[in-house]
């Protein structure tokens, strides 16, 4: 697949990138097995893995959901043994949530499946296209890391 080199304005490029990233993200989300965890549950597990441990309120804020919604998600994850509660070390009214070993294993499997799917798609591309994507990945990562 050849790279098209037409000049786009910044707003046009932004829209093209937004659409392409959204499509790719949707495809990657579809690689998870049906009937398994919801995208919200996976996101909560990933947030806990990244943070180590969070209070339910911190987790709701990180996931940008209301506390009652988070309560339901956490209940499902706890039922499956993917999240555990521990007493807060300084505030007896609070608990800290963290991913269990099983929860981290689920995330690992999810990532493996996504990587396998994407690796298969990349193998269909030319070496030149893969090189362009490698450069684009670095640039996109920089964009994502920039603070506003």
Secondary structure as GFF3:
##gff-version 3
##sequence-region A 1 148
A	DSSP	alpha_helix	10	29	.	.	.	ID=ss1
A	DSSP	alpha_helix	39	51	.	.	.	ID=ss2
A	DSSP	alpha_helix	56	63	.	.	.	ID=ss3
A	DSSP	alpha_helix	67	79	.	.	.	ID=ss4
A	DSSP	beta_strand	83	87	.	.	.	ID=ss5
A	DSSP	beta_strand	95	99	.	.	.	ID=ss6
A	DSSP	alpha_helix	101	123	.	.	.	ID=ss7
A	DSSP	alpha_helix	127	145	.	.	.	ID=ss8
###
